[in-house]
Amino acid sequence: MKYFIHLTTLFIVFSANAQTNLYTNPDFETIAAEHNIIAIIPFKTTVKLRPKAMKNMNEDDFTELQVKESENLQASMYSWFLKRKKRGSLSVDVQNNFKTNAILKKNEITNENLDSYTPEELAKLLDVDAVIMGTFQTNKPMSAGAAIALRMLLGAYAATNEAKINMFIYNAEDGKLLINYNKRVAGSLFSSSDDLVNILMRKASRRIAYCK
C-alpha cells in the first residue's frame, strides 16, 4: 500500500513538473544589469468553475472573483520577490503592488482591457524598467474569502486543484521579451497562491537574471 501511495505521489509531481516551457532571452543578464526597479502587473485571470457554480453566481460576482484571484497571485509573487530582496539575493527593487494597482486603476486599466496595452506602455505608466505580467487560469479559487464563499454555496466544488500560468518579463525601453515561463500544475501540490508561486518560481528563479 505504501508503495502504491509513493508511486501515486511521484506521478502527481511528475505531471505537475513535466508540463513546463521556459524561454530566456540570451541578452537578459546584460539588459537586467541596467534595471533598478520592476513591477508586477496583476495577471489576466480566468477562473473556470463548474456549470453548477456558474449558475449560482451573477456576472458582477464572477468578475470580482477573478479580480481577487488575480490580485491574490500578484501579492504572493510580490511577497516572494520581497523575501529574496531582504535576503540580498535580488538585484532590483520591486514596486509595491498597492502602488502598481492604484496607478492602473487611475488609468482605468482592468483585467478585461489589459490586452489593449503594450508592455512598453504599461512600464512607462508605472515608471519602471521592466514589467512582469501574464495569464492565469484555475478551476478553484485560492483566495480565502472566495474559497469559503464557494464552499458554503456549493460544498466540495472541485476534487483537484488545476492551474496554468504563462508568465512574461518585458523590458520597458523596447518591449523586448526577457523571459517566458509557461507551467501547468495539477494535483494536490498547492492549496494557496503562495504554494503556487513557490512551485512556479522554484525553477524560474534560476533563469531570472535579477535573482542571485
LUMGU-588288 format. One record per residue: x, y, z of N, C-alpha, C in turn. Coordinates in steps of 0.001 Angstrom, whole numbers, plus 500000, padded with zeros to 6 digits. Layout:
BEGIN
XYZXYZXYZ/...
END
This chain:
BEGIN
500827498796500000500000500000500000500868501263500000/501919501252500863502826502399500898503511502597499557/503837501486498900504479501556497579503552502224496566/502247501856496631501266502448495718501126503946495954/501055504332497247500936505751497569502157506510497085/503337505910497259504576506555496817504582506761495309/504148505756494575504091505863493118503090506924492691/501950506977493389500934507974493071501471509376493287/502176509568494387502769510878494678503779511275493603/504612510320493197505595510587492146504905510966490845/503782510300490543503050510596489319502500512013489338/501956512432490497501412513778490605502506514818490431/503637514601491104504754515536490992505274515591489569/505422514438488938505900514381487558504945515088486625/503631514868486800502635515502485947502713517010486063/502949517496487287502999518936487508504231519549486873/505369518857486997506622519443486538506905519213485066/506284518189484471506580517842483091506034518875482119/504933519515482490504280520437481576504805521850481809/506049522042481476506732523306481705507482523732480450/507351525006480094508105525574478980508773526847479469/510058526977479217510808528124479705511709528671478612/511557529983478322512413530661477350513107531819478049/514401531966477816515155533091478362515894533802477240/515738535101477172516469535897476198517968535803476499/518788535495475503520236535358475738520890536643476242/520227537791476033520768539077476483520160539538477806/519412538649478463518700539031479680519648539616480738/520758538968480996521672539440482037522236540815481715/522570541030480461523129542325480045522095543433480212/520865543146479776519778544133479885519432544382481343/519348543308482136518945543415483540519947544217484367/521193544263483925522230544991484662521928546491484737/521102546976483806520742548392483764519433548681484498/518790547656485020517485547828485665517620548117487154/516731548987487638516704549330489058515404548925489743/514303548981488998513008548665489607512092547985488589/511341546997489054510396546281488204509024546316488878/507994545992488111506630545972488653505938544680488244/505085544192489125504283543004488837502868543452488555/502418543245487339501060543613486949500135542436487254/498934542699487797498005541591488058497806540747486799/497960539438486941497835538563485793496388538529485297/496236538505483983494889538383483410494364536995483788/493321536964484590492908535734485258491559535212484788/491504533902484612490259533210484269490031532087485270/488883532107485922488507531036486843487454530184486142/487775528925485922486867528020485215486123527155486231/484938527620486598484125526906487573483215525901486896/482698524972487679481737524011487173480433524726486805/479660524170485863478385524799485459477469525109486638/477434524213487637476576524436488799476996525699489537/478298525904489643478807527095490323478460528352489550/478581528288488230478294529449487394476826529858487483/475939528880487626474504529176487709474162529935488978/474978529749490005474696530376491287475457531684491500/476096532173490438476838533433490533476388534380489434/476210535655489803475890536627488761477180537149488134/477051537898487078478221538342486309479153539221487130/478592540112487940479418541004488750480221540226489784/479585539239490419480281538426491423481421537631490786/481163537124489585482179536333488896483364537211488484/483068538412488006484128539358487648484971539694488867/484303539949489992485008540271491229485858539102491704/485349537886491524486096536687491899487415536616491137/487369536874489836488570536795489011489554537908489354/489034539085489682489902540196490092490623539848491386/489897539278492347490501538906493631491577537837493445/491308536864492583492302535822492323493559536412491692/493357537349490769494476537999490097495337538775491088/494692539555491939495416540361492918496073539483493978/495436538360494299495996537440495287497299536821494765/497295536439493496498504535896492877499592536954492805/499211538168492450500172539275492395500804539512493760/499997539495494810500501539724496161501483538630496580/501168537388496220502060536278496561503387536392495819/503322536817494562504551536964493783505389538133494319/504718539212494689505420540359495279506117539946496571/505412539173497395505976538692498650507196537809498405/507137536968497359508249536084497033509499536898496676/509319537915495828510449538752495439510964539562496631/510047540037497470510432540852498620511306540049499586/510980538788499782511789537929500659513208537765500114/513306537615498793514639537497498190515408538814498327/514696539931498203515345541239498348515898541399499757/515128540986500756515568541103502143516767540200502424/516855539085501708517979538180501880519209538641501099/519045539683500295520148540180499490520379539397498220/519362538632497787519524537803496584518669538296495421/518337539588495420517607540194494305518273541509493964/518606541705492688519404542863492286518572544111491987/517257544010491997516395545156491700515385545352492822/514768546535492840513638546780493730512359546374493002/511336546046493773510042545686493197509017546706493675/508337547318492731507335548323493084506242547708493952/505866548429495000504796547960495871503535547704495048/502916546532495239501775546189494394500581547106494611/500465547718495805499374548673496036499553549913495160/500807550353495014501087551495494140500812551127492688/501274549941492291501029549473490919499538549472490603/498758548880491494497323548756491252496604550101491283/497077551007492144496475552330492214496679553088490907/497883552984490344498173553656489069497333553053487954/497230551732487929496425551076486903494951551481487028/494458551537488248493059551896488474492775553325488043/493692554246488352493512555644487957493455555793486445/494108554871485746494115554916484281493109553944483667/492218553427484510491113552558484087491589551310483348/492704550758483820493228549520483246492774548372484140/492037547429483560491422546350484322491801544986483736/491345543941484404491550542572483936490965542371482542/489873543103482259489180542939480970489886543644479816/490497544805480058491088545564478944492611545574478944/493230544749479787494694544722479890495362544419478553/494706543605477731495271543227476428495415544410475479/494763545515475799494799546683474915496079547503475082/496893547151476051498104547915476342499351547068476093/500362547705475518501633547012475284502464547030476573/503415546121476693504299546138477865505030547466478027/505445548077476906506132549364476978505225550440477568/503964550449477143503014551441477643502792551276479149/502653550042479571502427549770480993503654550140481822/504829549798481326506061550105482047506272551611482166/505975552333481094506121553796481116505143554403482105/503938553886482110502906554377483020503310554162484480/503917553012484743504319552665486107505695553202486480/506422553735485488507761554293485681508724553244486242/508791552099485550509683551003485959510527550563484769/511530549740485041512452549293483998511996548010483307/511097547278483953510568546047483366509256545695484060/508437544950483352507160544522483937507053543003483878/506503542447484946506150541036484987504645540959484812/504193540180483852502768540081483563502485538719482954/501208538433482695500893537150482087499446536765482267/499172535479482093497822534966482242497806533863483294/496650533695483912496490532704484965495107532074484828/495075530755484779493811530017484718493759529021485870/492604528934486511492456527977487599491022527465487646/490845526279488183489496525726488317488971525871489736/489830526397490633489425526523492030490029527799492611/489193528738493054489737529972493630490559529678494867/491678530410495016492586530161496128492572531263497172/491998532420496845491887533460497857490897532982498911/491225533196500176490470532606501279488987532947501234/488663534227501020487265534641501013486456533967499931/487019533904498726486311533303497598486126531809497804/487146531159498319487069529718498540486000529373499562/485959530126500661484961529874501700483555530122501172/483393531210500407482074531538499862481565530443498938/482445529911498089482027528858497174481726527560497911/482492527261498938482221526050499711480854526129500384/480523527307500905479221527491501542478098527358500521/478380527821499320477372527802498277477198526437497647/478318525726497446478276524504496648478816523261497349/479417523429498528480035522281499161481385522019498529/481760520759498358483046520392497742482926520566496238/483316521713495724483068522068494333484106521533493369/485263521071493848486279520519492943487188519597493735/487503518457493153488327517475493862489808517791493770/490211518418492681491637518618492428491912520042491957/492964520630492489493391521934492010494048521798490632/493722522703489748494389522775488456494667524235488152/495870524514487719496225525894487401497229525925486267/497147526981485482498093527179484396498528528636484404/499834528849484444500387530202484455501294530392483242/501125531521482592502007531906481494502595533260481867/503839533266482328504470534475482858505481535055481872/505453536383481750506377537092480864507074538200481644/508323538461481317509012539658481790509449540429480549/509030541698480477509333542525479318510212543709479712/511143544057478841511970545231479018511151546479478710/511266547496479570510448548694479411510837549522478187/512115549608477910512595550501476847512076550130475473/512097548833475152511721548424473804510679547298473770/510201546894474932509200545828474970509765544455474663/511081544323474676511706543041474347511379542002475413/511048540791474951510747539700475872512036539197476500/512076539198477827513268538751478540513138537313479014/511937536939479411511701535556479828510229535212479658/509974533977479294508601533454479234508595532095479921/507723531960480880507651530720481660506209530251481686/505956529095481082504617528536480997504588527244481789/503699527173482771503666525985483627502229525613483974/501947524320483878500654523789484296500875522901485506/500094523138486546500195522364487774498853521724488055/498855520434488308497617519719488617497890518700489700/496948518543490603497116517582491678496885518231493016/497502517718494033497308518240495380498567518944495876/499332519512494948500598520127495303500432521521495904/499281522155495718499120523506496218497685523751496665/497535524631497621496205524984498102496045526484498251/497112527223497977497064528672498086497933529275496994/497780530584496787498597531250495773500068531266496185/500340531276497495501732531211497958502372529890497542/501626528788497708502132527477497283502421527472495791/501477528020495033501605528019493578502803528839493121/502996530008493723504134530865493358505454530176493702/505501529497494840506722528778495210507055527692494193/506025526972493733506221525943492710506696526582491402/506042527674491042506356528368489793507777528902489787/508171529560490885509438530267490898510621529374491239/510351528182491717511438527274492096512411527059490936/511863526856489750512708526643488574513003527954487859/512001528820487757512163530059487001513231530959487601/513376530951488924514323531851489581515758531610489120/516049530382488713517405530075488244517723530770486922/516661531151486224516842531756484900516512533264484881/516025533769486011515703535194486091516958535942486505/517432536814485643518732537471485848518777538338487113/517626538765487618517606539584488826517931538776490083/517722537465490002517910536594491160519348536095491235/519972536280492368521368535884492544521467534444493035/
END
